[in-house]
Amino acid sequence: MKKIFQLISWVALVLLVSAPALFYVEKITLETNKALLLAATIIWFASALCWMGREKESE
């Protein structure tokens, strides 16, 4: 399960970098860019909370 959330996090980070680049080369509009950045940020925070900073508890 941890690997799935890591993959989702990486995809969201790629989207966070590629959306402004697509806007710069005029492939998407400003509104689309804003929507993609908002969605990718929310997805990254939600998925990163599921796998980052969790140590295995020793019994």
Predicted model as a PDB file, atoms N, CA, C, CB and O in Angstrom, pLDDT in the B-factor column:
MODEL        1                                                                  
ATOM      1  N   MET A   1       0.824  -1.193   0.000  1.00 85.00           N  
ATOM      2  CA  MET A   1       0.000   0.000   0.000  1.00 85.00           C  
ATOM      3  C   MET A   1       0.868   1.257   0.000  1.00 85.00           C  
ATOM      4  CB  MET A   1      -0.938  -0.002   1.207  1.00 85.00           C  
ATOM      5  O   MET A   1       0.541   2.262  -0.631  1.00 85.00           O  
ATOM      6  N   LYS A   2       1.987   1.171   0.727  1.00 87.00           N  
ATOM      7  CA  LYS A   2       2.895   2.316   0.793  1.00 87.00           C  
ATOM      8  C   LYS A   2       3.429   2.669  -0.598  1.00 87.00           C  
ATOM      9  CB  LYS A   2       4.064   2.018   1.751  1.00 87.00           C  
ATOM     10  O   LYS A   2       3.550   3.846  -0.939  1.00 87.00           O  
ATOM     11  N   LYS A   3       3.744   1.661  -1.388  1.00 92.00           N  
ATOM     12  CA  LYS A   3       4.282   1.894  -2.736  1.00 92.00           C  
ATOM     13  C   LYS A   3       3.256   2.586  -3.637  1.00 92.00           C  
ATOM     14  CB  LYS A   3       4.721   0.563  -3.372  1.00 92.00           C  
ATOM     15  O   LYS A   3       3.623   3.417  -4.468  1.00 92.00           O  
ATOM     16  N   ILE A   4       1.987   2.251  -3.476  1.00 93.00           N  
ATOM     17  CA  ILE A   4       0.942   2.882  -4.285  1.00 93.00           C  
ATOM     18  C   ILE A   4       0.858   4.368  -3.967  1.00 93.00           C  
ATOM     19  CB  ILE A   4      -0.423   2.205  -4.043  1.00 93.00           C  
ATOM     20  O   ILE A   4       0.767   5.197  -4.872  1.00 93.00           O  
ATOM     21  N   PHE A   5       0.888   4.706  -2.667  1.00 92.00           N  
ATOM     22  CA  PHE A   5       0.825   6.110  -2.281  1.00 92.00           C  
ATOM     23  C   PHE A   5       2.089   6.860  -2.721  1.00 92.00           C  
ATOM     24  CB  PHE A   5       0.636   6.234  -0.762  1.00 92.00           C  
ATOM     25  O   PHE A   5       2.014   8.039  -3.066  1.00 92.00           O  
ATOM     26  N   GLN A   6       3.227   6.202  -2.712  1.00 93.00           N  
ATOM     27  CA  GLN A   6       4.448   6.840  -3.208  1.00 93.00           C  
ATOM     28  C   GLN A   6       4.336   7.131  -4.700  1.00 93.00           C  
ATOM     29  CB  GLN A   6       5.672   5.952  -2.932  1.00 93.00           C  
ATOM     30  O   GLN A   6       4.747   8.199  -5.154  1.00 93.00           O  
ATOM     31  N   LEU A   7       3.794   6.207  -5.454  1.00 95.00           N  
ATOM     32  CA  LEU A   7       3.606   6.408  -6.894  1.00 95.00           C  
ATOM     33  C   LEU A   7       2.651   7.570  -7.161  1.00 95.00           C  
ATOM     34  CB  LEU A   7       3.071   5.122  -7.552  1.00 95.00           C  
ATOM     35  O   LEU A   7       2.904   8.405  -8.029  1.00 95.00           O  
ATOM     36  N   ILE A   8       1.565   7.615  -6.415  1.00 95.00           N  
ATOM     37  CA  ILE A   8       0.609   8.716  -6.569  1.00 95.00           C  
ATOM     38  C   ILE A   8       1.272  10.044  -6.246  1.00 95.00           C  
ATOM     39  CB  ILE A   8      -0.620   8.502  -5.665  1.00 95.00           C  
ATOM     40  O   ILE A   8       1.031  11.041  -6.926  1.00 95.00           O  
ATOM     41  N   SER A   9       2.109  10.066  -5.210  1.00 94.00           N  
ATOM     42  CA  SER A   9       2.824  11.295  -4.841  1.00 94.00           C  
ATOM     43  C   SER A   9       3.752  11.753  -5.956  1.00 94.00           C  
ATOM     44  CB  SER A   9       3.626  11.082  -3.555  1.00 94.00           C  
ATOM     45  O   SER A   9       3.802  12.940  -6.279  1.00 94.00           O  
ATOM     46  N   TRP A  10       4.482  10.818  -6.542  1.00 95.00           N  
ATOM     47  CA  TRP A  10       5.401  11.175  -7.628  1.00 95.00           C  
ATOM     48  C   TRP A  10       4.648  11.693  -8.853  1.00 95.00           C  
ATOM     49  CB  TRP A  10       6.257   9.966  -8.016  1.00 95.00           C  
ATOM     50  O   TRP A  10       5.093  12.638  -9.505  1.00 95.00           O  
ATOM     51  N   VAL A  11       3.528  11.086  -9.160  1.00 95.00           N  
ATOM     52  CA  VAL A  11       2.722  11.552 -10.296  1.00 95.00           C  
ATOM     53  C   VAL A  11       2.222  12.967 -10.045  1.00 95.00           C  
ATOM     54  CB  VAL A  11       1.529  10.602 -10.546  1.00 95.00           C  
ATOM     55  O   VAL A  11       2.226  13.801 -10.951  1.00 95.00           O  
ATOM     56  N   ALA A  12       1.793  13.238  -8.822  1.00 96.00           N  
ATOM     57  CA  ALA A  12       1.327  14.589  -8.478  1.00 96.00           C  
ATOM     58  C   ALA A  12       2.468  15.598  -8.581  1.00 96.00           C  
ATOM     59  CB  ALA A  12       0.728  14.610  -7.056  1.00 96.00           C  
ATOM     60  O   ALA A  12       2.260  16.720  -9.042  1.00 96.00           O  
ATOM     61  N   LEU A  13       3.669  15.213  -8.156  1.00 95.00           N  
ATOM     62  CA  LEU A  13       4.812  16.129  -8.265  1.00 95.00           C  
ATOM     63  C   LEU A  13       5.183  16.401  -9.719  1.00 95.00           C  
ATOM     64  CB  LEU A  13       6.020  15.558  -7.524  1.00 95.00           C  
ATOM     65  O   LEU A  13       5.542  17.524 -10.073  1.00 95.00           O  
ATOM     66  N   VAL A  14       5.095  15.383 -10.552  1.00 96.00           N  
ATOM     67  CA  VAL A  14       5.351  15.582 -11.992  1.00 96.00           C  
ATOM     68  C   VAL A  14       4.323  16.540 -12.573  1.00 96.00           C  
ATOM     69  CB  VAL A  14       5.316  14.227 -12.757  1.00 96.00           C  
ATOM     70  O   VAL A  14       4.664  17.400 -13.385  1.00 96.00           O  
ATOM     71  N   LEU A  15       3.076  16.396 -12.165  1.00 95.00           N  
ATOM     72  CA  LEU A  15       2.029  17.302 -12.631  1.00 95.00           C  
ATOM     73  C   LEU A  15       2.280  18.727 -12.146  1.00 95.00           C  
ATOM     74  CB  LEU A  15       0.656  16.819 -12.155  1.00 95.00           C  
ATOM     75  O   LEU A  15       2.014  19.685 -12.872  1.00 95.00           O  
ATOM     76  N   LEU A  16       2.788  18.871 -10.930  1.00 95.00           N  
ATOM     77  CA  LEU A  16       3.088  20.207 -10.402  1.00 95.00           C  
ATOM     78  C   LEU A  16       4.185  20.909 -11.209  1.00 95.00           C  
ATOM     79  CB  LEU A  16       3.510  20.107  -8.935  1.00 95.00           C  
ATOM     80  O   LEU A  16       4.210  22.138 -11.287  1.00 95.00           O  
ATOM     81  N   VAL A  17       5.073  20.144 -11.796  1.00 95.00           N  
ATOM     82  CA  VAL A  17       6.141  20.736 -12.612  1.00 95.00           C  
ATOM     83  C   VAL A  17       5.695  20.918 -14.058  1.00 95.00           C  
ATOM     84  CB  VAL A  17       7.401  19.861 -12.561  1.00 95.00           C  
ATOM     85  O   VAL A  17       6.039  21.913 -14.695  1.00 95.00           O  
ATOM     86  N   SER A  18       4.937  19.968 -14.573  1.00 96.00           N  
ATOM     87  CA  SER A  18       4.578  20.019 -15.992  1.00 96.00           C  
ATOM     88  C   SER A  18       3.453  21.011 -16.300  1.00 96.00           C  
ATOM     89  CB  SER A  18       4.170  18.646 -16.458  1.00 96.00           C  
ATOM     90  O   SER A  18       3.417  21.563 -17.400  1.00 96.00           O  
ATOM     91  N   ALA A  19       2.550  21.247 -15.375  1.00 96.00           N  
ATOM     92  CA  ALA A  19       1.441  22.177 -15.638  1.00 96.00           C  
ATOM     93  C   ALA A  19       1.940  23.591 -15.967  1.00 96.00           C  
ATOM     94  CB  ALA A  19       0.504  22.230 -14.426  1.00 96.00           C  
ATOM     95  O   ALA A  19       1.497  24.159 -16.966  1.00 96.00           O  
ATOM     96  N   PRO A  20       2.842  24.183 -15.170  1.00 96.00           N  
ATOM     97  CA  PRO A  20       3.340  25.507 -15.552  1.00 96.00           C  
ATOM     98  C   PRO A  20       4.132  25.497 -16.866  1.00 96.00           C  
ATOM     99  CB  PRO A  20       4.211  26.059 -14.444  1.00 96.00           C  
ATOM    100  O   PRO A  20       4.106  26.466 -17.626  1.00 96.00           O  
ATOM    101  N   ALA A  21       4.833  24.390 -17.118  1.00 97.00           N  
ATOM    102  CA  ALA A  21       5.569  24.298 -18.381  1.00 97.00           C  
ATOM    103  C   ALA A  21       4.602  24.265 -19.567  1.00 97.00           C  
ATOM    104  CB  ALA A  21       6.470  23.044 -18.390  1.00 97.00           C  
ATOM    105  O   ALA A  21       4.853  24.895 -20.594  1.00 97.00           O  
ATOM    106  N   LEU A  22       3.508  23.534 -19.422  1.00 96.00           N  
ATOM    107  CA  LEU A  22       2.494  23.501 -20.494  1.00 96.00           C  
ATOM    108  C   LEU A  22       1.843  24.863 -20.679  1.00 96.00           C  
ATOM    109  CB  LEU A  22       1.415  22.450 -20.185  1.00 96.00           C  
ATOM    110  O   LEU A  22       1.536  25.259 -21.804  1.00 96.00           O  
ATOM    111  N   PHE A  23       1.634  25.573 -19.595  1.00 97.00           N  
ATOM    112  CA  PHE A  23       1.077  26.920 -19.705  1.00 97.00           C  
ATOM    113  C   PHE A  23       2.073  27.857 -20.395  1.00 97.00           C  
ATOM    114  CB  PHE A  23       0.705  27.466 -18.308  1.00 97.00           C  
ATOM    115  O   PHE A  23       1.680  28.699 -21.202  1.00 97.00           O  
ATOM    116  N   TYR A  24       3.342  27.709 -20.079  1.00 97.00           N  
ATOM    117  CA  TYR A  24       4.370  28.560 -20.678  1.00 97.00           C  
ATOM    118  C   TYR A  24       4.432  28.402 -22.195  1.00 97.00           C  
ATOM    119  CB  TYR A  24       5.728  28.241 -20.071  1.00 97.00           C  
ATOM    120  O   TYR A  24       4.618  29.378 -22.921  1.00 97.00           O  
ATOM    121  N   VAL A  25       4.276  27.172 -22.666  1.00 97.00           N  
ATOM    122  CA  VAL A  25       4.309  26.948 -24.119  1.00 97.00           C  
ATOM    123  C   VAL A  25       2.917  27.056 -24.737  1.00 97.00           C  
ATOM    124  CB  VAL A  25       4.909  25.572 -24.430  1.00 97.00           C  
ATOM    125  O   VAL A  25       2.701  26.667 -25.885  1.00 97.00           O  
ATOM    126  N   GLU A  26       1.984  27.587 -23.961  1.00 95.00           N  
ATOM    127  CA  GLU A  26       0.621  27.892 -24.408  1.00 95.00           C  
ATOM    128  C   GLU A  26      -0.160  26.666 -24.893  1.00 95.00           C  
ATOM    129  CB  GLU A  26       0.675  28.911 -25.512  1.00 95.00           C  
ATOM    130  O   GLU A  26      -0.896  26.744 -25.877  1.00 95.00           O  
ATOM    131  N   LYS A  27       0.005  25.544 -24.204  1.00 96.00           N  
ATOM    132  CA  LYS A  27      -0.769  24.342 -24.512  1.00 96.00           C  
ATOM    133  C   LYS A  27      -2.031  24.264 -23.658  1.00 96.00           C  
ATOM    134  CB  LYS A  27       0.086  23.091 -24.300  1.00 96.00           C  
ATOM    135  O   LYS A  27      -2.994  23.597 -24.038  1.00 96.00           O  
ATOM    136  N   ILE A  28      -2.035  24.947 -22.496  1.00 96.00           N  
ATOM    137  CA  ILE A  28      -3.213  24.984 -21.635  1.00 96.00           C  
ATOM    138  C   ILE A  28      -3.472  26.435 -21.227  1.00 96.00           C  
ATOM    139  CB  ILE A  28      -3.024  24.069 -20.376  1.00 96.00           C  
ATOM    140  O   ILE A  28      -2.581  27.281 -21.302  1.00 96.00           O  
ATOM    141  N   THR A  29      -4.694  26.704 -20.797  1.00 97.00           N  
ATOM    142  CA  THR A  29      -5.061  28.060 -20.390  1.00 97.00           C  
ATOM    143  C   THR A  29      -4.670  28.292 -18.926  1.00 97.00           C  
ATOM    144  CB  THR A  29      -6.582  28.300 -20.592  1.00 97.00           C  
ATOM    145  O   THR A  29      -4.295  27.364 -18.209  1.00 97.00           O  
ATOM    146  N   LEU A  30      -4.768  29.546 -18.509  1.00 97.00           N  
ATOM    147  CA  LEU A  30      -4.451  29.897 -17.125  1.00 97.00           C  
ATOM    148  C   LEU A  30      -5.410  29.210 -16.155  1.00 97.00           C  
ATOM    149  CB  LEU A  30      -4.505  31.421 -16.933  1.00 97.00           C  
ATOM    150  O   LEU A  30      -4.990  28.735 -15.099  1.00 97.00           O  
ATOM    151  N   GLU A  31      -6.680  29.155 -16.503  1.00 97.00           N  
ATOM    152  CA  GLU A  31      -7.658  28.510 -15.632  1.00 97.00           C  
ATOM    153  C   GLU A  31      -7.365  27.023 -15.470  1.00 97.00           C  
ATOM    154  CB  GLU A  31      -9.066  28.705 -16.181  1.00 97.00           C  
ATOM    155  O   GLU A  31      -7.471  26.483 -14.369  1.00 97.00           O  
ATOM    156  N   THR A  32      -6.997  26.365 -16.561  1.00 97.00           N  
ATOM    157  CA  THR A  32      -6.640  24.958 -16.505  1.00 97.00           C  
ATOM    158  C   THR A  32      -5.389  24.755 -15.673  1.00 97.00           C  
ATOM    159  CB  THR A  32      -6.438  24.401 -17.906  1.00 97.00           C  
ATOM    160  O   THR A  32      -5.303  23.804 -14.896  1.00 97.00           O  
ATOM    161  N   ASN A  33      -4.421  25.643 -15.832  1.00 97.00           N  
ATOM    162  CA  ASN A  33      -3.187  25.565 -15.061  1.00 97.00           C  
ATOM    163  C   ASN A  33      -3.480  25.674 -13.568  1.00 97.00           C  
ATOM    164  CB  ASN A  33      -2.210  26.668 -15.494  1.00 97.00           C  
ATOM    165  O   ASN A  33      -2.956  24.896 -12.771  1.00 97.00           O  
ATOM    166  N   LYS A  34      -4.311  26.631 -13.194  1.00 97.00           N  
ATOM    167  CA  LYS A  34      -4.665  26.803 -11.781  1.00 97.00           C  
ATOM    168  C   LYS A  34      -5.370  25.571 -11.233  1.00 97.00           C  
ATOM    169  CB  LYS A  34      -5.556  28.034 -11.599  1.00 97.00           C  
ATOM    170  O   LYS A  34      -5.089  25.130 -10.118  1.00 97.00           O  
ATOM    171  N   ALA A  35      -6.277  25.022 -12.012  1.00 97.00           N  
ATOM    172  CA  ALA A  35      -7.020  23.835 -11.568  1.00 97.00           C  
ATOM    173  C   ALA A  35      -6.091  22.631 -11.398  1.00 97.00           C  
ATOM    174  CB  ALA A  35      -8.138  23.499 -12.572  1.00 97.00           C  
ATOM    175  O   ALA A  35      -6.205  21.885 -10.426  1.00 97.00           O  
ATOM    176  N   LEU A  36      -5.172  22.449 -12.353  1.00 96.00           N  
ATOM    177  CA  LEU A  36      -4.222  21.341 -12.254  1.00 96.00           C  
ATOM    178  C   LEU A  36      -3.297  21.496 -11.054  1.00 96.00           C  
ATOM    179  CB  LEU A  36      -3.399  21.238 -13.531  1.00 96.00           C  
ATOM    180  O   LEU A  36      -3.014  20.523 -10.354  1.00 96.00           O  
ATOM    181  N   LEU A  37      -2.827  22.713 -10.816  1.00 97.00           N  
ATOM    182  CA  LEU A  37      -1.947  22.944  -9.674  1.00 97.00           C  
ATOM    183  C   LEU A  37      -2.663  22.709  -8.355  1.00 97.00           C  
ATOM    184  CB  LEU A  37      -1.394  24.354  -9.714  1.00 97.00           C  
ATOM    185  O   LEU A  37      -2.087  22.131  -7.433  1.00 97.00           O  
ATOM    186  N   LEU A  38      -3.899  23.147  -8.254  1.00 97.00           N  
ATOM    187  CA  LEU A  38      -4.673  22.927  -7.032  1.00 97.00           C  
ATOM    188  C   LEU A  38      -4.919  21.439  -6.810  1.00 97.00           C  
ATOM    189  CB  LEU A  38      -6.011  23.683  -7.097  1.00 97.00           C  
ATOM    190  O   LEU A  38      -4.724  20.931  -5.706  1.00 97.00           O  
ATOM    191  N   ALA A  39      -5.346  20.746  -7.853  1.00 97.00           N  
ATOM    192  CA  ALA A  39      -5.628  19.320  -7.729  1.00 97.00           C  
ATOM    193  C   ALA A  39      -4.362  18.532  -7.379  1.00 97.00           C  
ATOM    194  CB  ALA A  39      -6.239  18.787  -9.030  1.00 97.00           C  
ATOM    195  O   ALA A  39      -4.397  17.660  -6.511  1.00 97.00           O  
ATOM    196  N   ALA A  40      -3.256  18.832  -8.043  1.00 96.00           N  
ATOM    197  CA  ALA A  40      -2.008  18.117  -7.778  1.00 96.00           C  
ATOM    198  C   ALA A  40      -1.507  18.378  -6.364  1.00 96.00           C  
ATOM    199  CB  ALA A  40      -0.942  18.520  -8.790  1.00 96.00           C  
ATOM    200  O   ALA A  40      -0.967  17.475  -5.724  1.00 96.00           O  
ATOM    201  N   THR A  41      -1.676  19.590  -5.874  1.00 96.00           N  
ATOM    202  CA  THR A  41      -1.256  19.906  -4.512  1.00 96.00           C  
ATOM    203  C   THR A  41      -2.074  19.120  -3.495  1.00 96.00           C  
ATOM    204  CB  THR A  41      -1.386  21.408  -4.247  1.00 96.00           C  
ATOM    205  O   THR A  41      -1.522  18.549  -2.555  1.00 96.00           O  
ATOM    206  N   ILE A  42      -3.372  19.092  -3.684  1.00 97.00           N  
ATOM    207  CA  ILE A  42      -4.242  18.350  -2.761  1.00 97.00           C  
ATOM    208  C   ILE A  42      -3.919  16.859  -2.814  1.00 97.00           C  
ATOM    209  CB  ILE A  42      -5.735  18.588  -3.104  1.00 97.00           C  
ATOM    210  O   ILE A  42      -3.836  16.204  -1.775  1.00 97.00           O  
ATOM    211  N   ILE A  43      -3.739  16.326  -4.010  1.00 96.00           N  
ATOM    212  CA  ILE A  43      -3.415  14.909  -4.160  1.00 96.00           C  
ATOM    213  C   ILE A  43      -2.078  14.598  -3.511  1.00 96.00           C  
ATOM    214  CB  ILE A  43      -3.390  14.511  -5.642  1.00 96.00           C  
ATOM    215  O   ILE A  43      -1.944  13.575  -2.840  1.00 96.00           O  
ATOM    216  N   TRP A  44      -1.084  15.463  -3.696  1.00 95.00           N  
ATOM    217  CA  TRP A  44       0.225  15.204  -3.115  1.00 95.00           C  
ATOM    218  C   TRP A  44       0.155  15.195  -1.589  1.00 95.00           C  
ATOM    219  CB  TRP A  44       1.234  16.248  -3.592  1.00 95.00           C  
ATOM    220  O   TRP A  44       0.682  14.285  -0.949  1.00 95.00           O  
ATOM    221  N   PHE A  45      -0.489  16.197  -1.008  1.00 94.00           N  
ATOM    222  CA  PHE A  45      -0.574  16.239   0.446  1.00 94.00           C  
ATOM    223  C   PHE A  45      -1.342  15.041   0.989  1.00 94.00           C  
ATOM    224  CB  PHE A  45      -1.235  17.536   0.901  1.00 94.00           C  
ATOM    225  O   PHE A  45      -0.937  14.456   1.993  1.00 94.00           O  
ATOM    226  N   ALA A  46      -2.431  14.670   0.351  1.00 94.00           N  
ATOM    227  CA  ALA A  46      -3.226  13.534   0.824  1.00 94.00           C  
ATOM    228  C   ALA A  46      -2.444  12.224   0.727  1.00 94.00           C  
ATOM    229  CB  ALA A  46      -4.525  13.426   0.021  1.00 94.00           C  
ATOM    230  O   ALA A  46      -2.482  11.408   1.648  1.00 94.00           O  
ATOM    231  N   SER A  47      -1.742  12.024  -0.375  1.00 94.00           N  
ATOM    232  CA  SER A  47      -1.008  10.769  -0.544  1.00 94.00           C  
ATOM    233  C   SER A  47       0.283  10.748   0.264  1.00 94.00           C  
ATOM    234  CB  SER A  47      -0.695  10.540  -2.012  1.00 94.00           C  
ATOM    235  O   SER A  47       0.686   9.687   0.741  1.00 94.00           O  
ATOM    236  N   ALA A  48       0.931  11.876   0.428  1.00 91.00           N  
ATOM    237  CA  ALA A  48       2.180  11.906   1.194  1.00 91.00           C  
ATOM    238  C   ALA A  48       1.938  11.651   2.677  1.00 91.00           C  
ATOM    239  CB  ALA A  48       2.881  13.248   1.009  1.00 91.00           C  
ATOM    240  O   ALA A  48       2.780  11.062   3.354  1.00 91.00           O  
ATOM    241  N   LEU A  49       0.802  12.088   3.174  1.00 89.00           N  
ATOM    242  CA  LEU A  49       0.478  11.841   4.578  1.00 89.00           C  
ATOM    243  C   LEU A  49       0.325  10.352   4.870  1.00 89.00           C  
ATOM    244  CB  LEU A  49      -0.800  12.576   4.958  1.00 89.00           C  
ATOM    245  O   LEU A  49       0.479   9.924   6.014  1.00 89.00           O  
ATOM    246  N   CYS A  50       0.027   9.571   3.855  1.00 87.00           N  
ATOM    247  CA  CYS A  50      -0.183   8.141   4.042  1.00 87.00           C  
ATOM    248  C   CYS A  50       1.115   7.345   4.101  1.00 87.00           C  
ATOM    249  CB  CYS A  50      -1.042   7.611   2.937  1.00 87.00           C  
ATOM    250  O   CYS A  50       1.095   6.192   4.533  1.00 87.00           O  
ATOM    251  N   TRP A  51       2.239   7.916   3.684  1.00 86.00           N  
ATOM    252  CA  TRP A  51       3.464   7.126   3.697  1.00 86.00           C  
ATOM    253  C   TRP A  51       4.681   7.842   4.269  1.00 86.00           C  
ATOM    254  CB  TRP A  51       3.770   6.690   2.323  1.00 86.00           C  
ATOM    255  O   TRP A  51       5.631   7.167   4.666  1.00 86.00           O  
ATOM    256  N   MET A  52       4.705   9.142   4.332  1.00 85.00           N  
ATOM    257  CA  MET A  52       5.896   9.845   4.824  1.00 85.00           C  
ATOM    258  C   MET A  52       5.924   9.921   6.347  1.00 85.00           C  
ATOM    259  CB  MET A  52       5.954  11.254   4.238  1.00 85.00           C  
ATOM    260  O   MET A  52       4.894  10.129   6.990  1.00 85.00           O  
ATOM    261  N   GLY A  53       7.100   9.750   6.906  1.00 75.00           N  
ATOM    262  CA  GLY A  53       7.316   9.975   8.326  1.00 75.00           C  
ATOM    263  C   GLY A  53       6.768   8.911   9.249  1.00 75.00           C  
ATOM    264  O   GLY A  53       6.646   9.143  10.452  1.00 75.00           O  
ATOM    265  N   ARG A  54       6.443   7.782   8.729  1.00 63.00           N  
ATOM    266  CA  ARG A  54       5.934   6.706   9.584  1.00 63.00           C  
ATOM    267  C   ARG A  54       7.024   5.668   9.795  1.00 63.00           C  
ATOM    268  CB  ARG A  54       4.670   6.050   8.965  1.00 63.00           C  
ATOM    269  O   ARG A  54       7.490   5.023   8.856  1.00 63.00           O  
ATOM    270  N   GLU A  55       7.407   5.529  11.030  1.00 65.00           N  
ATOM    271  CA  GLU A  55       8.383   4.515  11.400  1.00 65.00           C  
ATOM    272  C   GLU A  55       7.627   3.264  11.832  1.00 65.00           C  
ATOM    273  CB  GLU A  55       9.331   5.025  12.535  1.00 65.00           C  
ATOM    274  O   GLU A  55       6.509   3.338  12.340  1.00 65.00           O  
ATOM    275  N   LYS A  56       8.253   2.133  11.622  1.00 66.00           N  
ATOM    276  CA  LYS A  56       7.632   0.892  12.086  1.00 66.00           C  
ATOM    277  C   LYS A  56       7.720   0.854  13.601  1.00 66.00           C  
ATOM    278  CB  LYS A  56       8.316  -0.364  11.453  1.00 66.00           C  
ATOM    279  O   LYS A  56       8.771   1.115  14.187  1.00 66.00           O  
ATOM    280  N   GLU A  57       6.617   0.530  14.213  1.00 60.00           N  
ATOM    281  CA  GLU A  57       6.588   0.455  15.668  1.00 60.00           C  
ATOM    282  C   GLU A  57       7.146  -0.878  16.105  1.00 60.00           C  
ATOM    283  CB  GLU A  57       5.160   0.653  16.211  1.00 60.00           C  
ATOM    284  O   GLU A  57       6.692  -1.929  15.653  1.00 60.00           O  
ATOM    285  N   SER A  58       8.131  -0.836  16.986  1.00 59.00           N  
ATOM    286  CA  SER A  58       8.686  -2.083  17.500  1.00 59.00           C  
ATOM    287  C   SER A  58       7.888  -2.513  18.726  1.00 59.00           C  
ATOM    288  CB  SER A  58      10.195  -1.924  17.849  1.00 59.00           C  
ATOM    289  O   SER A  58       7.475  -1.691  19.543  1.00 59.00           O  
ATOM    290  N   GLU A  59       7.688  -3.804  18.829  1.00 52.00           N  
ATOM    291  CA  GLU A  59       6.869  -4.305  19.941  1.00 52.00           C  
ATOM    292  C   GLU A  59       7.724  -4.802  21.058  1.00 52.00           C  
ATOM    293  CB  GLU A  59       5.945  -5.408  19.481  1.00 52.00           C  
ATOM    294  O   GLU A  59       7.205  -5.260  22.077  1.00 52.00           O  
TER     295      GLU A  59                                                      
ENDMDL                                                                          
END                                                                             
